[in-house]
């Protein structure tokens, strides 16, 4: 388990502080005694094999799943109370190729998707102009300008993911929650999306990213939360991504090798990333 000696609740710059947390679902304990701290601007990965409750942790941060034990504060408030300051990208769903809605419209849904009907002509023109500018700004931020006006069903998986990240960023969140954003992407797209997320963190946004395969993001991470066997190990990548720690968590031999330039690579993971799903939702 992790956390400072005086407890994570006492760290003033923490964006997420979970202390001795526990979650139960269908009468079964998913995890317990889990302590996690996420600081402002940190890139934090939530890792582990299938079925250990990675997506459940994200839903707890959003206040969608109550704790059965422990304490959780998000942006200084109880979980769920500050969701307007959080960007959330759930597990990826494929868009039908025939879907005609444009990428720019998908991004705009992050601003006004909660509204019904069309605005009255001539009303709130300043706000409308501001909203258009903000949508254009985040599209440029994620590098999606070349295809944002194409139908979302006609762009590649990596391009769709950039547009969805832009949607999650459009409200200027302080915390970004990403559930398997690299799932089903090819290796080049995984690398480009991982680099994009690291750039977002560099602008002061804290990111919690659920992943099954750590390799595409390992070189960018500030901290790692590894869930297994109903508990968690949390710390810096150098502390957690070791052969000894991962082999114990997975209960199978895992090797952490290093490339010629010193980058760690995890080999021998027992499950493929494409088979992930949240069994506890």
KEGU-317733 format. One record per residue (C-alpha): residue in three letters; x, y, z. Coordinates in steps of 0.02 Angstrom, whole numbers, padded with zeros to 5 digits, always signed. Each point is the difference from the previous one (the first is absolute). Layout:
KEGU-317733
ALAXYZ/...
END
This chain:
KEGU-317733
UNK+00000+00000+00000/UNK+00053+00178-00020/UNK-00017+00175+00068/UNK+00103+00122+00099/UNK+00037-00033+00182/UNK-00122+00136+00054/UNK-00135-00065-00118/UNK-00047+00056-00176/UNK-00146+00105+00063/UNK+00126+00124+00070/UNK+00086+00038-00166/UNK-00065+00172-00056/UNK+00046-00015-00186/UNK-00085-00169-00023/UNK-00135-00012-00133/UNK-00058-00174+00053/UNK+00028-00072+00174/UNK-00063-00173+00042/UNK+00041-00069+00171/UNK-00031-00182+00049/UNK-00136-00011-00132/UNK-00109-00152-00029/UNK-00132-00043-00130/UNK-00128-00140+00004/UNK-00111-00058-00144/UNK-00129-00140+00001/UNK+00054-00048+00175/UNK+00182-00020-00049/UNK+00148+00110+00046/UNK+00081+00068-00158/UNK+00145+00083+00092/UNK+00036+00062+00175/UNK+00131+00096+00100/UNK+00048+00097-00158/UNK+00085+00169+00023/UNK+00035+00111-00149/UNK+00059+00179-00023/UNK-00003+00093-00166/UNK+00084+00170-00007/UNK-00037+00146-00115/UNK+00073-00026-00174/UNK+00050-00180+00033/UNK-00019-00139-00128/UNK-00059-00152+00099/UNK-00037-00171-00074/UNK-00126-00121+00077/UNK+00063-00173-00048/UNK-00033-00182+00033/UNK-00075-00158-00075/UNK-00182-00021-00051/UNK-00134+00008+00131/UNK+00098+00083+00141/UNK-00104+00160+00004/UNK+00101+00127-00101/UNK-00154+00080-00078/UNK-00085-00016+00168/UNK+00132+00116+00074/UNK-00038+00130-00134/UNK-00186-00014+00035/UNK+00032+00022+00186/UNK+00096+00161-00037/UNK-00153+00060-00098/UNK-00114-00044+00145/UNK-00089-00132-00104/UNK+00048-00142+00117/UNK-00002+00034+00187/UNK+00138-00062+00112/UNK-00040-00136+00124/UNK+00145+00060+00106/UNK+00133+00134+00008/UNK+00001+00183-00054/UNK+00007+00080-00172/UNK+00022+00183-00045/UNK+00003+00066-00178/UNK+00055+00179-00033/UNK-00024+00035+00184/UNK-00180-00061+00006/UNK-00094-00164+00021/UNK+00001-00111-00154/UNK-00132+00058-00125/UNK-00012+00178+00067/UNK+00130+00074-00119/UNK-00039-00096-00159/UNK-00021+00164-00096/UNK+00189+00020+00022/UNK+00036-00175-00068/UNK+00015-00061-00179/UNK-00048-00182-00026/UNK+00027-00116-00149/UNK-00083-00170+00030/UNK+00053-00162-00080/UNK+00007+00023-00188/UNK-00146-00046-00110/UNK+00019-00014-00188/UNK-00096+00124-00105/UNK-00105-00070-00142/UNK+00084+00045-00166/UNK-00167+00069-00061/UNK-00014+00125+00143/UNK-00003+00173-00077/UNK+00026+00109+00153/UNK+00161+00098-00020/UNK+00148-00011+00117/UNK-00020+00184+00045/UNK-00180-00034+00053/UNK+00058-00145+00110/UNK+00123+00118+00085/UNK-00134+00132+00025/UNK-00110-00127+00090/UNK+00124+00017+00143/UNK-00061+00180+00021/UNK-00186-00010-00036/UNK-00046-00184-00011/UNK-00108+00022+00155/UNK-00112+00128-00086/UNK-00158-00038-00096/UNK-00067+00087-00154/UNK+00075+00135-00108/UNK+00050+00173+00062/UNK-00114+00143-00046/UNK+00070+00110-00140/UNK+00093+00154+00058/UNK+00012-00056+00181/UNK+00164-00026+00094/UNK+00104+00039-00154/UNK+00152+00042+00108/UNK-00012-00168+00087/UNK-00021-00091-00165/UNK+00155+00085-00070/UNK+00098-00043+00158/UNK-00056-00182-00013/UNK+00054-00012-00182/UNK+00170+00071+00043/UNK+00022-00123+00144/UNK-00046-00148-00111/UNK+00124+00058-00132/UNK+00133+00023+00134/UNK-00010-00177+00068/UNK-00009-00075-00174/UNK+00163+00090-00038/UNK+00072-00056+00167/UNK-00025-00184-00042/UNK+00058+00022-00180/UNK-00166-00046-00078/UNK-00029+00153-00109/UNK+00030-00090-00164/UNK-00147-00119+00022/UNK-00114+00079+00132/UNK-00131+00047-00132/UNK-00010-00174-00071/UNK-00133-00125+00058/UNK+00061-00085+00159/UNK-00035-00171-00076/UNK+00118+00035-00144/UNK+00159+00037+00097/UNK+00123-00126+00073/UNK-00006-00070+00176/UNK+00145+00108+00056/UNK-00082+00155-00074/UNK-00164-00041+00086/UNK+00091-00016+00165/UNK+00082+00171-00020/UNK-00171+00077-00031/UNK-00073-00087+00153/UNK+00144+00063+00106/UNK-00036+00174-00066/UNK-00181-00023+00054/UNK+00057-00044+00176/UNK+00115+00153+00004/UNK-00120+00130-00068/UNK-00061+00055+00173/UNK+00178+00030+00061/UNK+00002-00140+00130/UNK+00127-00010+00140/UNK-00009-00191-00001/UNK-00015-00112-00153/UNK-00060-00179+00021/UNK+00036-00115-00148/UNK-00062-00179-00001/UNK+00102-00107-00122/UNK+00030+00141-00128/UNK+00132-00105-00090/UNK-00107-00157-00013/UNK-00014-00069-00178/UNK+00120+00130-00072/UNK+00151-00055-00100/UNK+00174+00034+00069/UNK+00033+00165-00093/UNK-00167+00070+00058/UNK+00031-00059+00178/UNK+00165+00093-00001/UNK-00073+00162-00068/UNK-00149+00000+00118/UNK+00114-00039+00149/UNK+00112+00147-00047/UNK-00153+00112-00016/UNK-00059-00046+00175/UNK+00174+00038+00069/UNK-00009+00172-00082/UNK-00168+00030+00083/UNK+00076-00041+00170/UNK+00140+00124-00035/UNK-00134+00136-00003/UNK-00050-00039+00179/UNK-00143-00123-00027/UNK+00010-00157+00108/UNK-00036-00160-00096/UNK-00055-00170+00064/UNK+00009-00125-00143/UNK-00062-00179+00009/UNK+00110-00113-00105/UNK+00028-00184-00024/UNK+00167+00013-00089/UNK+00121+00118+00087/UNK+00134+00005-00135/UNK-00070+00140-00111/UNK-00012+00121+00147/UNK+00139-00059+00116/UNK+00127+00132-00047/UNK-00124+00141+00034/UNK-00068-00053+00170/UNK+00023+00090+00166/UNK-00085-00132+00105/UNK-00076-00173-00017/UNK-00146-00081+00089/UNK+00005-00189-00023/UNK-00157-00091+00056/UNK+00001-00187+00035/UNK-00066-00126+00126/UNK-00120+00124+00078/UNK+00135+00128+00042/UNK+00121+00119-00083/UNK+00182+00049-00012/UNK+00027+00185-00037/UNK+00158+00098-00031/UNK+00118+00065-00133/UNK+00029-00110-00154/UNK+00174-00045+00064/UNK-00075-00059+00163/UNK-00145-00100-00072/UNK+00052-00056-00175/UNK+00123-00133+00055/UNK+00009-00185-00039/UNK-00023-00046+00183/UNK-00151+00111+00031/UNK-00092-00042-00161/UNK+00033-00186+00014/UNK-00075+00002+00175/UNK-00151+00100-00056/UNK-00037-00108-00152/UNK+00052-00164+00083/UNK+00094-00043-00159/UNK+00178+00040-00057/UNK+00014+00177-00068/UNK+00162+00077-00060/UNK+00042+00183-00007/UNK+00140+00025-00127/UNK+00089+00159-00052/UNK+00035+00060-00175/UNK+00169+00066-00055/UNK-00053+00177+00046/UNK-00058-00054+00173/UNK-00188-00007-00029/UNK-00088-00141+00095/UNK-00108-00124-00095/UNK-00119-00122+00083/UNK-00005-00174-00078/UNK-00101-00154+00041/UNK-00165+00082+00048/UNK-00131-00137+00008/UNK-00146+00086-00088/UNK-00014+00099-00161/UNK-00062+00180+00008/UNK-00139-00028-00125/UNK-00093-00116+00120/UNK-00024+00125+00141/UNK-00171+00041+00069/UNK-00066+00059+00167/UNK-00082-00149+00083/UNK-00056+00101+00151/UNK-00097+00141-00084/
END
